[in-house]
Amino acid sequence: MDKRDKGKIFSGIVLILLGLSLAGINLFAGLGHNTILLLLGGLFIAWYFYSNAYGLLIPGCLLFGMGLGSLGSKYFWVSTQNSQLGLGVGFIAIFLIDWLHSGKSHWWPLIPGGIITLSALSRGALGMRHIFRLGWPVVLIIIGLWIIGKSTGIIKDSDENDSEHPLNKDIHD
């Protein structure tokens, strides 16, 4: 794809994002700072697709996620954790968008994204609090069983020779 085609694609993405933002303003009358965050985030993301500069994806996803979080607080679900949830989703989006666009991605955004998202969910809705309160011990039990299984040989690595496994033997042997 030559530079001229990339410029046309970039222009098209900018127009789509601008149109979506204006439609959102008309639909939700008075989004205010939410629209600014969504628009700026969308512009950074579009610029990332145009230039393949990873540094543009980071502020784009974070601004867009924060915009979605504050939009959710105002129109969809009421929680004090929506801004935090939006920020966590923004970090995870950095990983996902780069992975989908380039076929590979840096793993670092998953750490703050996972921590922030899980923290927001655990302090959010009452049902989620119960899941996290009961879920963490179950996760620790599963990890402990996995460690024991690996150390005793019950769980084998995928690169080990699986020819000894009964399901992998030829029936006619």
Rosetta blueprint (number, residue, H / E / L):
1 M L
2 D L
3 K H
4 R H
5 D H
6 K H
7 G H
8 K H
9 I H
10 F H
11 S H
12 G H
13 I H
14 V H
15 L H
16 I H
17 L H
18 L H
19 G H
20 L H
21 S H
22 L H
23 A H
24 G H
25 I H
26 N H
27 L H
28 F H
29 A L
30 G L
31 L L
32 G L
33 H H
34 N H
35 T H
36 I H
37 L H
38 L H
39 L H
40 L H
41 G H
42 G H
43 L H
44 F H
45 I H
46 A H
47 W H
48 Y H
49 F H
50 Y H
51 S H
52 N L
53 A L
54 Y H
55 G H
56 L H
57 L H
58 I H
59 P H
60 G H
61 C H
62 L H
63 L H
64 F H
65 G H
66 M H
67 G H
68 L H
69 G H
70 S H
71 L H
72 G H
73 S H
74 K H
75 Y H
76 F L
77 W L
78 V L
79 S L
80 T L
81 Q L
82 N H
83 S H
84 Q H
85 L H
86 G H
87 L H
88 G H
89 V H
90 G H
91 F H
92 I H
93 A H
94 I H
95 F H
96 L H
97 I H
98 D H
99 W H
100 L H
101 H H
102 S H
103 G L
104 K L
105 S L
106 H L
107 W L
108 W L
109 P L
110 L H
111 I H
112 P H
113 G H
114 G H
115 I H
116 I H
117 T H
118 L H
119 S H
120 A H
121 L H
122 S H
123 R H
124 G L
125 A L
126 L H
127 G H
128 M H
129 R H
130 H H
131 I H
132 F H
133 R H
134 L H
135 G H
136 W H
137 P H
138 V H
139 V H
140 L H
141 I H
142 I H
143 I H
144 G H
145 L H
146 W H
147 I H
148 I H
149 G H
150 K H
151 S H
152 T H
153 G L
154 I L
155 I L
156 K L
157 D L
158 S L
159 D L
160 E L
161 N L
162 D L
163 S L
164 E L
165 H L
166 P H
167 L H
168 N H
169 K L
170 D L
171 I L
172 H L
173 D L
